[in-house]
Amino acid sequence: MQLQTSNLKPQTILVTGATGQIGQELQVLASQFPDFHFHFVSRNELDISDKTLIDNLFNLQKFDYCINCAAYTAVDKAESEPELAYQINVKSVINLVEACNKTGATFIHFSTDYVYHNLNCTPLTESDPTFPQSVYAQTKLDGEQAALAICEHTMIIRTSWVYSSFGHNFVKTMLRLGKERPELGVVYDQIGTPTYARDLAKTILNIIQKVESGEINRSLLHDLYNYSNEGVTSWYDFAKAIFEMSDMNCKVIPIETKDYPTPATRPPYSVLNKSRIKNAFGIEIPHWRESLQACLAALKL
């Protein structure tokens, strides 16, 4: 249920990476939150690797929140572009969080299930040890650790298998390949949970709204949280669901990870325990199949 916000003090929210999956979903949802004044910027409009540009923007405009949706997410390409991945996922994060720290803005940043990469077969909690096994994972961990160290007003959200009706992602790739090929091999031995970017974006805005209304203590924002949709699946079963819900006749063949080698190593099990974020903010999270259906419907519009 959306809160009544007429008595809330207007909040100004900077959203970086506005053309990414979460950034575009935030733009779709913006009209549902009239008490928030959004300032969306893409990479072309604001180079967050330039500290001077960031400082100038924060000096010109007072932001209450900065939601950083900018990231280097080309997991395999990062293995051959470690400097660029580090610049975007660490140095640029530091630029933003330092500006937030100076001006009192709350910094909200997205990280990844890849930082865990351990041999656990139970849902991962925020206190589980990290063990990044790729350049991408290491830079995301370095970025979140830097943010937490620099600014106490920081919220980190580790998420997994993000998809949307926008951008490049597994769902859209399956839909494209399903039209082109009669069968596809998809790994079945990587287990996790998909995350619909619109669900994540709405959760963030609802949390901010609850904090600003006084329903929830502001201090709860400043922590590390896991978020994905509910349920558990494999990439193979996820692909099967995509084709079934889309009435596409494409056969999915289960293959092992070793039969689909990639430059970057993927975690074999990355189901996230969401108890902390659900208990802290009183949120309900949809099941991944329900959200997949919603995304597929959005793609048809």
PAZAPA-4460 file (N, C-alpha, C; in steps of 0.05 Angstrom, whole numbers, plus 32768, in hexadecimal, padded with zeros to 4 digits):
% residues 301
    n_x    n_y    n_z   ca_x   ca_y   ca_z    c_x    c_y    c_z   seq   type   mol
   8011   7FE8   8000   8000   8000   8000   8012   8019   8000     1      M     A
   800C   802C   7FEF   801B   8045   7FEE   8012   8057   8004     2      Q     A
   8025   8063   8012   801F   8075   8028   8014   8090   801E     3      L     A
   8005   809C   802F   7FFC   80B8   8029   8014   80CA   802F     4      Q     A
   801C   80DA   801B   8034   80EA   801E   8030   8108   801F     5      T     A
   8017   8111   8020   8011   812D   801E   801E   813E   8034     6      S     A
   8023   8132   804B   802F   8141   8061   804E   813E   8063     7      N     A
   8059   8130   8050   8076   812B   8050   8085   8143   8045     8      L     A
   809C   8147   8050   80AE   815B   8045   80B9   8151   802A     9      K     A
   80B7   8161   8015   80C1   8157   7FFB   80DF   814F   7FFC    10      P     A
   80E5   8138   7FF1   8100   812E   7FF0   810B   812F   7FD4    11      Q     A
   8124   8139   7FD2   8131   813A   7FB8   8144   8122   7FB5    12      T     A
   8140   8113   7FA0   814E   80FA   7F9C   815E   80FB   7F82    13      I     A
   8178   80F8   7F84   8189   80F5   7F6D   818B   80D7   7F66    14      L     A
   8186   80D1   7F4C   8188   80B6   7F42   819E   80B5   7F2D    15      V     A
   81B4   80A8   7F32   81C9   80A5   7F1E   81C5   808B   7F0F    16      T     A
   81D0   8089   7EF7   81CC   8071   7EE7   81AF   806E   7EDF    17      G     A
   81A3   8085   7ED7   8186   8086   7ED2   817D   8076   7EBA    18      A     A
   8190   806E   7EA9   8188   805E   7E92   818C   8040   7E96    19      T     A
   8195   8038   7EAE   8198   801C   7EB4   817D   8010   7EBB    20      G     A
   817E   7FF6   7EC2   8164   7FE8   7EC8   8156   7FF4   7EE0    21      Q     A
   8163   7FF7   7EF6   8156   8002   7F0E   8150   801F   7F0A    22      I     A
   8162   802E   7EFD   815E   804A   7EF8   8145   804F   7EE7    23      G     A
   8141   803F   7ED3   8129   8043   7EC2   8110   803B   7ED0    24      Q     A
   8112   8027   7EE1   80FA   801F   7EF1   80F3   8035   7F05    25      E     A
   8107   8042   7F10   8101   8059   7F22   80F3   806F   7F13    26      L     A
   80FB   8073   7EFA   80EE   8088   7EEA   80D0   8081   7EE5    27      Q     A
   80CB   8067   7EE0   80AF   805E   7EDC   809E   8064   7EF5    28      V     A
   80AB   805F   7F0C   809C   8061   7F26   809A   807D   7F31    29      L     A
   80AA   8090   7F26   80AD   80AA   7F32   8092   80B9   7F36    30      A     A
   8080   80B5   7F23   8066   80C3   7F24   8055   80B9   7F3C    31      S     A
   805B   80A1   7F46   804C   8097   7F5D   8055   80A2   7F77    32      Q     A
   806A   80B2   7F77   8075   80BD   7F8F   8078   80DC   7F8C    33      F     A
   8061   80EA   7F8C   8061   8106   7F86   8071   8118   7F9A    34      P     A
   8075   810D   7FB2   8084   811D   7FC5   80A2   811B   7FC2    35      D     A
   80AB   810B   7FAF   80C8   8109   7FAA   80CE   8119   7F91    36      F     A
   80E3   8129   7F92   80ED   8138   7F7B   8105   8129   7F70    37      H     A
   8102   811C   7F59   8117   810C   7F4E   8129   811C   7F3B    38      F     A
   8143   8116   7F3D   8156   8121   7F2A   8165   810A   7F1E    39      H     A
   815C   8102   7F06   8167   80EA   7EF8   817E   80F3   7EE7    40      F     A
   8195   80E5   7EE9   81AC   80EB   7ED8   81B7   80D1   7ECD    41      V     A
   81BE   80D2   7EB3   81CA   80BB   7EA6   81E8   80C0   7EA5    42      S     A
   81F7   80AC   7E9B   8214   80AF   7E98   821B   80C6   7E86    43      R     A
   820B   80CA   7E71   8211   80E0   7E5E   820C   80FB   7E6B    44      N     A
   81FA   80FC   7E7E   81F3   8116   7E8B   8205   811B   7EA3    45      E     A
   8210   8107   7EB0   8221   810B   7EC7   8236   80F4   7EC8    46      L     A
   824F   80FB   7EC4   8265   80E8   7EC7   826C   80E6   7EE4    47      D     A
   8263   80D0   7EF1   8267   80CE   7F0E   8284   80C7   7F15    48      I     A
   8294   80C1   7F01   82B0   80BC   7F06   82BF   80D7   7F0A    49      S     A
   82B2   80ED   7F03   82BE   8108   7F05   82B5   8114   7F20    50      D     A
   82C7   8114   7F33   82C1   811E   7F4E   82B8   813B   7F4E    51      K     A
   82C5   814B   7F3D   82BE   8168   7F3B   82A1   816C   7F33    52      T     A
   8299   815D   7F1E   827D   815F   7F15   8269   8157   7F2B    53      L     A
   8270   8142   7F3A   825F   8139   7F4F   825D   814E   7F65    54      I     A
   8274   8159   7F6D   8274   816D   7F82   8264   8186   7F7A    55      D     A
   8268   818E   7F60   8259   81A6   7F56   823B   81A1   7F57    56      N     A
   8232   8189   7F4F   8216   8183   7F4F   820A   8184   7F6B    57      L     A
   8219   8178   7F7F   820F   8178   7F9A   8210   8194   7FA7    58      F     A
   8221   81A5   7F9D   8223   81C0   7FA7   820C   81D1   7F9C    59      N     A
   8203   81CB   7F84   81EE   81DA   7F77   81D2   81D1   7F80    60      L     A
   81D0   81B7   7F86   81B6   81AC   7F8D   81B7   819C   7FA7    61      Q     A
   81A4   81A1   7FB9   81A3   8192   7FD2   8193   8178   7FCE    62      K     A
   81A1   8162   7FD2   8194   8148   7FCF   8190   813B   7FEA    63      F     A
   8179   8130   7FEE   8174   8121   8007   817D   8104   8004    64      D     A
   817B   80F9   7FEC   8183   80DE   7FE6   8192   80DD   7FCC    65      Y     A
   81A4   80CA   7FCA   81B1   80C4   7FB0   81AE   80A6   7FAD    66      C     A
   819F   809E   7F99   819C   8081   7F92   81AE   807B   7F7B    67      I     A
   81C3   806D   7F80   81D7   8068   7F6B   81D1   804E   7F5C    68      N     A
   81C6   8052   7F44   81C0   803B   7F32   81D5   8037   7F1D    69      C     A
   81EA   8047   7F1E   8200   8044   7F0B   8213   802E   7F14    70      A     A
   821B   801D   7F01   822D   8007   7F08   8239   7FFB   7EEE    71      A     A
   8250   7FEF   7EF1   825C   7FDF   7EDC   8252   7FC3   7EE1    72      Y     A
   8241   7FB8   7ECF   8234   7F9E   7ED4   823A   7F89   7EBF    73      T     A
   824D   7F8F   7EAD   8255   7F7B   7E99   8268   7F67   7EA7    74      A     A
   825D   7F53   7EB3   826C   7F41   7EC5   8284   7F35   7EB7    75      V     A
   8280   7F2A   7E9F   8296   7F1D   7E92   82AA   7F31   7E86    76      D     A
   82A0   7F47   7E7B   82B1   7F5B   7E70   82C3   7F68   7E84    77      K     A
   82BA   7F69   7E9D   82CA   7F75   7EB3   82E5   7F67   7EB7    78      A     A
   82E6   7F4D   7EB0   82FF   7F3E   7EB2   8315   7F4A   7EA1    79      E     A
   830D   7F56   7E8B   8321   7F62   7E79   8321   7F80   7E7B    80      S     A
   830F   7F8C   7E8B   830E   7FA9   7E8F   830D   7FAF   7EAD    81      E     A
   8320   7FA5   7EBC   831F   7FA9   7ED9   8321   7FC6   7EE2    82      P     A
   8331   7FD6   7ED3   8334   7FF2   7EDA   8319   8001   7ED7    83      E     A
   830B   7FFC   7EC1   82F2   8009   7EBC   82DD   8001   7ED1    84      L     A
   82DC   7FE7   7ED7   82CA   7FDD   7EEB   82CF   7FEA   7F06    85      A     A
   82E9   7FEC   7F0D   82F0   7FF9   7F26   82E8   8016   7F26    86      Y     A
   82ED   8024   7F10   82E6   8040   7F0F   82C9   8045   7F14    87      Q     A
   82B7   8034   7F08   829B   8038   7F0A   8290   802E   7F24    88      I     A
   8298   8016   7F2C   828D   8008   7F43   829A   8010   7F5E    89      N     A
   82B1   801D   7F5D   82BE   8025   7F76   82C3   8044   7F76    90      V     A
   82D3   804E   7F64   82DB   806A   7F64   82C3   807C   7F62    91      K     A
   82B1   8076   7F50   8299   8087   7F4C   8287   8086   7F64    92      S     A
   8285   806E   7F71   8275   806B   7F89   8281   807D   7F9F    93      V     A
   829B   807D   7FA1   82A8   808E   7FB5   82A2   80AB   7FB0    94      I     A
   82A3   80B4   7F97   829C   80D0   7F90   8280   80D7   7F9A    95      N     A
   826D   80C6   7F94   8251   80CB   7F9C   824E   80CA   7FBA    96      L     A
   8259   80B6   7FC7   8254   80B4   7FE4   8263   80C9   7FF4    97      V     A
   8279   80D3   7FEA   8287   80E9   7FF7   8276   8103   7FF5    98      E     A
   8269   8107   7FDE   8257   811E   7FDB   823F   811C   7FED    99      A     A
   8234   8103   7FF0   821E   80FF   8002   8226   8104   801F   100      C     A
   823E   80FB   8026   8248   80FE   8041   824B   811C   8049   101      N     A
   8254   812C   8035   8258   8148   803A   823E   8158   803D   102      K     A
   8229   814F   802F   8210   815E   802D   81FA   8152   803E   103      T     A
   81FF   813A   804A   81EB   812E   805B   81D6   811E   804C   104      G     A
   81DB   8118   8033   81C8   8107   8023   81CC   80EA   802A   105      A     A
   81B6   80DB   8029   81B7   80BE   802D   81BF   80B1   8012   106      T     A
   81D3   809F   8013   81DD   8092   7FFB   81D1   8075   7FFA   107      F     A
   81C3   806F   7FE4   81B8   8054   7FE0   81C6   8048   7FC8   108      I     A
   81D2   8030   7FCC   81E3   8024   7FB8   81DD   8007   7FB5   109      H     A
   81DF   7FFC   7F9C   81D8   7FE1   7F96   81F2   7FD0   7F92   110      F     A
   81F3   7FBA   7FA0   8209   7FA7   7F9C   81FE   7F8C   7F93   111      S     A
   820D   7F77   7F96   8206   7F5E   7F89   820A   7F45   7F99   112      T     A
   81FA   7F30   7F93   81FE   7F16   7FA0   8219   7F0A   7F9A   113      D     A
   8226   7F13   7F85   8240   7F08   7F7D   8255   7F0C   7F93   114      Y     A
   8251   7F1F   7FA5   8266   7F24   7FB9   8268   7F0D   7FCD   115      V     A
   8253   7EFD   7FCF   8253   7EE6   7FE3   8264   7ECF   7FD8   116      Y     A
   825A   7EC2   7FC3   8268   7EAD   7FB5   8276   7E99   7FC8   117      H     A
   8267   7E8E   7FD9   8272   7E79   7FEB   8264   7E5E   7FE6   118      N     A
   826A   7E4B   7FF6   825F   7E30   7FF1   8246   7E2B   8001   119      L     A
   823A   7E3F   800D   8221   7E3C   801C   820B   7E33   800A   120      N     A
   81F9   7E23   8015   81E1   7E1B   8006   81C8   7E23   8015   121      C     A
   81CB   7E37   8026   81B4   7E43   8034   81B3   7E61   802D   122      T     A
   819B   7E6D   802D   8199   7E89   8025   81AE   7E9B   8034   123      P     A
   81BB   7EAC   8024   81D1   7EBC   802E   81C7   7ED4   803E   124      L     A
   81D3   7ED9   8054   81CC   7EF0   8065   81E2   7F05   8062   125      T     A
   81DB   7F1D   806A   81ED   7F34   8067   8207   7F30   8077   126      E     A
   8206   7F1F   808C   821E   7F1B   809C   822F   7F04   8093   127      S     A
   8226   7EF6   807E   8237   7EE0   8073   8251   7EEB   8067   128      D     A
   8266   7EDC   8067   8280   7EE6   805D   827E   7EEA   803F   129      P     A
   828D   7EFE   8035   828F   7F04   8019   82A7   7EF6   800D   130      T     A
   82A5   7EEE   7FF4   82BB   7EE0   7FE7   82B9   7EE5   7FC8   131      F     A
   82BD   7EFD   7FBF   82B9   7F04   7FA3   82CD   7EF4   7F91   132      P     A
   82C3   7EEA   7F7B   82D3   7ED9   7F69   82D5   7EE4   7F4D   133      Q     A
   82D0   7EFE   7F4A   82D3   7F0A   7F30   82D9   7F28   7F34   134      S     A
   82E3   7F34   7F1E   82E9   7F51   7F20   82CF   7F61   7F26   135      V     A
   82B9   7F59   7F19   82A0   7F67   7F1E   8299   7F65   7F3C   136      Y     A
   8299   7F4D   7F47   8292   7F48   7F63   82A4   7F57   7F76   137      A     A
   82BE   7F57   7F70   82D1   7F65   7F81   82CC   7F83   7F81   138      Q     A
   82C7   7F8E   7F69   82C3   7FAC   7F68   82A9   7FB3   7F75   139      T     A
   8294   7FA3   7F74   827B   7FA9   7F81   827F   7FA8   7F9F   140      K     A
   828E   7F94   7FA9   8293   7F93   7FC6   82A4   7FAA   7FCF   141      L     A
   82B8   7FB2   7FC0   82C9   7FC9   7FC7   82B8   7FE2   7FC8   142      D     A
   82A6   7FE5   7FB5   8295   7FFD   7FB4   8282   7FFF   7FCC   143      G     A
   8275   7FE9   7FD3   8263   7FEA   7FEA   8272   7FEE   8004   144      E     A
   828A   7FE2   8007   8299   7FE6   801F   82A3   8003   8022   145      Q     A
   82AB   800F   800B   82B4   802B   800C   829D   803D   8013   146      A     A
   8285   8038   8008   826E   8048   800E   8267   8047   802C   147      A     A
   8267   802F   8037   8260   802C   8053   8275   8039   8065   148      L     A
   828E   8039   805D   82A3   8044   806D   82A3   8063   806C   149      A     A
   829B   806E   8055   829D   808B   8052   8285   809A   805E   150      I     A
   826D   808E   805A   8254   809C   8062   8243   808A   8072   151      C     A
   823D   8093   808B   822B   8083   809C   820E   8082   8092   152      E     A
   8207   8096   8081   81EC   8097   8076   81EB   8088   805B   153      H     A
   81F2   806E   805D   81F4   805D   8045   81E3   8045   8048   154      T     A
   81D4   803E   8032   81C5   8026   8031   81CF   8015   8019   155      M     A
   81D9   7FFD   801E   81E2   7FEB   8009   81CE   7FD5   8006   156      I     A
   81C6   7FD0   7FED   81B4   7FBA   7FE7   81C1   7FA7   7FD4   157      I     A
   81C6   7F8F   7FDE   81D1   7F79   7FCD   81B9   7F6B   7FC0   158      R     A
   81BA   7F69   7FA6   81A4   7F5D   7F97   81AF   7F48   7F84   159      T     A
   819D   7F3A   7F76   81A5   7F24   7F65   8194   7F22   7F4C   160      S     A
   81A1   7F19   7F36   8193   7F11   7F1D   817F   7F27   7F14   161      W     A
   8187   7F3F   7F13   8175   7F56   7F0D   816C   7F55   7EF0   162      V     A
   8152   7F59   7EEB   8147   7F5B   7ED0   8132   7F71   7ED0   163      Y     A
   812A   7F79   7EB8   8116   7F8F   7EB6   810C   7F8E   7E99   164      S     A
   80F8   7F9E   7E94   80EF   7FA2   7E79   8101   7FB5   7E6A   165      S     A
   8114   7FC1   7E79   8128   7FD3   7E6D   8143   7FC6   7E6D   166      F     A
   8154   7FD0   7E5A   8170   7FC8   7E5A   8175   7FAB   7E51   167      G     A
   818D   7FA2   7E56   8195   7F87   7E4F   8195   7F75   7E67   168      H     A
   8188   7F5E   7E65   8186   7F4C   7E7C   817E   7F30   7E72   169      N     A
   817D   7F1D   7E84   8178   7F01   7E7D   815D   7EFD   7E71   170      F     A
   8149   7F0A   7E7C   812D   7F06   7E72   812C   7F0F   7E55   171      V     A
   8136   7F26   7E4E   8134   7F30   7E33   8146   7F20   7E20   172      K     A
   815C   7F16   7E2A   816D   7F05   7E1A   815F   7EEB   7E13   173      T     A
   8152   7EDF   7E27   8144   7EC6   7E22   812D   7ECA   7E0E   174      M     A
   811F   7EE0   7E10   8109   7EE6   7DFE   8113   7EE9   7DE1   175      L     A
   812A   7EF6   7DDF   8136   7EFA   7DC4   8140   7EDF   7DB9   176      R     A
   814F   7ED0   7DC9   815A   7EB7   7DBF   8144   7EA2   7DBA   177      L     A
   812F   7EA4   7DCB   8119   7E91   7DC7   810B   7E93   7DAD   178      G     A
   810C   7EAB   7DA1   8100   7EB0   7D87   8112   7EA7   7D71   179      K     A
   812C   7EA6   7D77   8140   7EA0   7D62   8148   7E83   7D61   180      E     A
   8145   7E74   7D77   814F   7E59   7D79   813A   7E46   7D83   181      R     A
   813A   7E2D   7D7A   8127   7E19   7D83   812D   7E0E   7D9F   182      P     A
   8147   7E11   7DA8   814F   7E07   7DC2   8166   7E17   7DCC   183      E     A
   8168   7E18   7DE7   817E   7E26   7DF4   8189   7E16   7E0B   184      L     A
   81A3   7E16   7E0F   81AF   7E0A   7E27   81B2   7E1F   7E3D   185      G     A
   81A8   7E1A   7E54   81A9   7E2D   7E6B   81B3   7E1E   7E84   186      V     A
   81C5   7E2A   7E93   81D0   7E1D   7EAA   81BB   7E18   7EC0   187      V     A
   81BD   7E00   7ECB   81A9   7DF9   7EE0   81B6   7DF8   7EFC   188      Y     A
   81D1   7DFA   7EFD   81DF   7DF6   7F17   81E8   7E10   7F24   189      D     A
   81DC   7E27   7F1B   81DF   7E40   7F29   81C3   7E47   7F34   190      Q     A
   81C2   7E4A   7F4E   81A9   7E4D   7F5C   81A7   7E69   7F69   191      I     A
   8190   7E76   7F66   818D   7E91   7F71   8170   7E9A   7F6F   192      G     A
   816C   7EB4   7F6E   8151   7EBF   7F6B   8152   7ED8   7F59   193      T     A
   8141   7ED9   7F45   8140   7EF1   7F34   8135   7F09   7F44   194      P     A
   813C   7F21   7F3B   8132   7F39   7F47   8127   7F4B   7F31   195      T     A
   810D   7F51   7F33   8101   7F64   7F20   8108   7F80   7F29   196      Y     A
   8116   7F8F   7F18   8120   7FA9   7F1F   810A   7FBC   7F28   197      A     A
   80F2   7FB9   7F1E   80DC   7FCA   7F26   80D4   7FC5   7F43   198      R     A
   80D4   7FAC   7F4C   80CF   7FA6   7F68   80E4   7FB3   7F7A   199      D     A
   80FD   7FB0   7F72   8112   7FBC   7F82   8110   7FDA   7F83   200      L     A
   810B   7FE7   7F6C   8108   8004   7F6C   80F1   800D   7F7D   201      A     A
   80DB   8000   7F7B   80C3   8008   7F8B   80C9   8004   7FA9   202      K     A
   80D7   7FEE   7FB0   80DD   7FE9   7FCC   80EE   8000   7FD7   203      T     A
   8102   8009   7FC8   8113   801F   7FD1   8102   8038   7FD6   204      I     A
   80F1   803F   7FC3   80E0   8057   7FC6   80CD   8055   7FDE   205      L     A
   80C1   803D   7FE1   80AF   8039   7FF8   80BE   803B   8012   206      N     A
   80D6   8031   8013   80E6   8033   802C   80EC   8051   8032   207      I     A
   80F4   8060   801E   80FA   807D   8022   80E0   808A   802D   208      I     A
   80CA   8083   8021   80B0   808F   8028   80A9   8089   8046   209      Q     A
   80AE   8070   804E   80A9   8068   8069   80BB   8077   807D   210      K     A
   80D4   807B   8075   80E7   8089   8086   80DE   80A6   8089   211      V     A
   80D7   80B3   8073   80D0   80CF   8073   80B6   80D4   8081   212      E     A
   80A4   80C0   8082   808B   80C3   8090   808E   80BF   80AE   213      S     A
   80A5   80B5   80B6   80AA   80B0   80D2   80A1   8094   80DB   214      G     A
   8097   8084   80C8   808D   8069   80CE   80A5   8057   80D7   215      E     A
   80BC   805D   80CB   80D4   804C   80D0   80EB   805E   80D8   216      I     A
   80FB   8055   80EB   8112   8065   80F4   8126   8068   80DE   217      N     A
   812F   8080   80DA   8142   8086   80C4   815C   8076   80C7   218      R     A
   8164   806F   80DF   817D   8061   80E3   817D   8045   80D6   219      S     A
   8165   803A   80D1   8164   8020   80C4   816D   8021   80A7   220      L     A
   816C   8038   809B   8175   803B   807F   8193   8034   807D   221      L     A
   81A2   803B   8091   81BF   803B   808F   81CA   801F   8096   222      H     A
   81C8   800D   8083   81D0   7FF1   8088   81D3   7FE3   806D   223      D     A
   81DA   7FCA   806F   81DE   7FB8   8058   81C6   7FA4   8057   224      L     A
   81BA   7FA3   803F   81A2   7F92   803D   81A3   7F80   8023   225      Y     A
   8198   7F69   8025   8193   7F58   800E   8177   7F5D   8003   226      N     A
   8175   7F5B   7FE9   815A   7F5D   7FDC   815A   7F4E   7FC2   227      Y     A
   8147   7F3C   7FBF   8140   7F30   7FA6   8122   7F29   7FA8   228      S     A
   8117   7F1E   7F93   80FB   7F14   7F96   80FC   7EFB   7FA7   229      N     A
   80E4   7EF2   7FAE   80E3   7ED9   7FBF   80E5   7EC1   7FAD   230      E     A
   80EB   7EAA   7FB9   80ED   7E91   7FAB   810A   7E8A   7FA3   231      G     A
   810D   7E73   7F98   8127   7E68   7F8F   8124   7E5B   7F74   232      V     A
   8138   7E5F   7F63   8137   7E52   7F49   8154   7E4F   7F3E   233      T     A
   8156   7E44   7F26   816F   7E42   7F17   816B   7E52   7EFE   234      S     A
   8182   7E58   7EF0   817F   7E66   7ED7   816F   7E55   7EC3   235      W     A
   8172   7E3B   7EC4   8163   7E29   7EB2   8145   7E2B   7EB8   236      Y     A
   813D   7E2A   7ED1   8120   7E2C   7ED7   8116   7E48   7ED2   237      D     A
   8126   7E5C   7ED6   811E   7E77   7ECF   8118   7E7A   7EB2   238      F     A
   812A   7E6F   7EA1   8126   7E6F   7E84   810C   7E60   7E7C   239      A     A
   8108   7E49   7E89   80F0   7E3A   7E83   80D7   7E4A   7E89   240      K     A
   80D7   7E58   7EA0   80C0   7E69   7EA8   80BC   7E7F   7E94   241      A     A
   80D1   7E8C   7E8B   80CF   7EA2   7E77   80C0   7E98   7E5E   242      I     A
   80C9   7E81   7E54   80BC   7E77   7E3B   80A0   7E6D   7E40   243      F     A
   809B   7E61   7E57   8080   7E58   7E5D   806C   7E6F   7E5F   244      E     A
   8074   7E84   7E6E   8063   7E9B   7E72   805F   7EAB   7E58   245      M     A
   8072   7EA8   7E46   8071   7EB7   7E2C   8066   7EA7   7E15   246      S     A
   805E   7E8E   7E1C   8053   7E7C   7E08   8066   7E78   7DF0   247      D     A
   807F   7E75   7DF6   8094   7E72   7DE2   809D   7E54   7DE2   248      M     A
   809F   7E4A   7DCA   80A6   7E2D   7DC6   80C4   7E2B   7DC2   249      N     A
   80D3   7E2E   7DD7   80F0   7E2B   7DD6   80F8   7E17   7DEC   250      C     A
   8106   7E02   7DE3   810E   7DED   7DF6   8126   7DF6   7E06   251      K     A
   8125   7DF2   7E20   813C   7DFA   7E31   814A   7DE1   7E3A   252      V     A
   8164   7DE0   7E35   8174   7DC8   7E3C   8185   7DCF   7E54   253      I     A
   8183   7DC0   7E6A   8194   7DC6   7E81   81B1   7DBE   7E7C   254      P     A
   81C3   7DD1   7E82   81E0   7DCC   7E80   81EE   7DD4   7E99   255      I     A
   8206   7DC9   7E9E   8215   7DD0   7EB5   8226   7DE8   7EB0   256      E     A
   822E   7DF6   7EC5   823E   7E0E   7EC2   8258   7E08   7EB3   257      T     A
   8264   7DF1   7EB8   827D   7DEA   7EAB   827A   7DE7   7E8D   258      K     A
   8262   7DE3   7E84   825D   7DE1   7E67   8257   7DFC   7E5A   259      D     A
   8256   7E11   7E6A   8252   7E2C   7E60   8266   7E3F   7E6D   260      Y     A
   8280   7E3B   7E66   8295   7E4B   7E73   8293   7E69   7E6D   261      P     A
   8298   7E7A   7E81   8297   7E97   7E7E   82B1   7EA2   7E8B   262      T     A
   82BA   7EBA   7E82   82D2   7EC6   7E8E   82CF   7ECA   7EAC   263      P     A
   82B8   7ED2   7EB5   82B4   7ED7   7ED2   82A5   7EBF   7EDF   264      A     A
   82AE   7EB7   7EF6   82A1   7EA2   7F05   8287   7EAB   7F12   265      T     A
   8272   7E9B   7F0F   8258   7EA1   7F1C   8255   7E92   7F36   266      R     A
   8248   7E9D   7F4A   8243   7E8E   7F62   822F   7E78   7F5D   267      P     A
   8234   7E60   7F68   8221   7E49   7F63   8207   7E4C   7F72   268      P     A
   8208   7E5A   7F89   81F0   7E5D   7F9A   81EF   7E79   7FA5   269      Y     A
   81DB   7E89   7F9E   81DA   7EA4   7FA8   81BD   7EAD   7FAF   270      S     A
   81AE   7E9B   7FBB   8194   7EA2   7FC6   8198   7EB4   7FDE   271      V     A
   818A   7ECB   7FDE   818E   7EDF   7FF3   8178   7EDD   8008   272      L     A
   8181   7EDE   8021   816F   7EDF   8038   8166   7EFD   803A   273      N     A
   814C   7F02   8039   8142   7F1E   8039   8136   7F26   8054   274      K     A
   813A   7F16   8068   812D   7F1B   8082   8133   7F37   808D   275      S     A
   814C   7F3F   808A   8154   7F59   8096   8144   7F70   808A   276      R     A
   8142   7F71   806F   8134   7F88   8063   8116   7F86   8067   277      I     A
   810B   7F6D   8067   80EE   7F6A   806C   80E6   7F72   8088   278      K     A
   80F7   7F6A   809B   80F1   7F70   80B7   80F5   7F8E   80BE   279      N     A
   810A   7F99   80B2   8111   7FB5   80B8   80FB   7FC9   80AD   280      A     A
   80F1   7FC3   8095   80E0   7FD6   8088   80C3   7FCC   8084   281      F     A
   80BD   7FB5   808E   80A2   7FAB   808B   8099   7FA7   806F   282      G     A
   80AA   7F9D   805E   80A3   7F9A   8042   809C   7F7D   803B   283      I     A
   808B   7F7A   8026   8086   7F5F   801B   8092   7F5F   7FFF   284      E     A
   809E   7F48   7FF8   80AC   7F45   7FDF   809E   7F30   7FCE   285      I     A
   8097   7F37   7FB5   808A   7F24   7FA3   809B   7F0C   7F9C   286      P     A
   808E   7EF5   7F96   809D   7EDE   7F8C   80A7   7EE4   7F70   287      H     A
   80BD   7ED7   7F69   80CA   7EDD   7F4F   80B8   7ED7   7F37   288      W     A
   80A8   7EC2   7F39   8096   7EBC   7F23   8081   7ED1   7F1E   289      R     A
   8076   7EDC   7F34   8063   7EF1   7F33   806F   7F0A   7F26   290      E     A
   8087   7F10   7F2D   8094   7F28   7F22   809D   7F24   7F05   291      S     A
   80A5   7F0C   7EFF   80AC   7F06   7EE3   8093   7F0A   7ED1   292      L     A
   807C   7F02   7EDA   8064   7F05   7ECB   805E   7F23   7EC7   293      Q     A
   8063   7F33   7EDC   805F   7F50   7EDA   8072   7F5D   7EC6   294      A     A
   808B   7F54   7EC6   809E   7F5F   7EB3   8097   7F57   7E97   295      C     A
   808F   7F3F   7E92   8088   7F36   7E77   8070   7F46   7E6D   296      L     A
   805D   7F4C   7E7F   8046   7F5C   7E78   804F   7F79   7E70   297      A     A
   8062   7F84   7E7F   806C   7F9E   7E79   807A   7F9F   7E5E   298      A     A
   8088   7F89   7E57   8096   7F88   7E3D   8082   7F88   7E26   299      L     A
   8069   7F7F   7E2B   8056   7F7E   7E15   8048   7F99   7E11   300      K     A
   804B   7FAC   7E24   803D   7FC5   7E21   8049   7FD6   7E0B   301      L     A
***
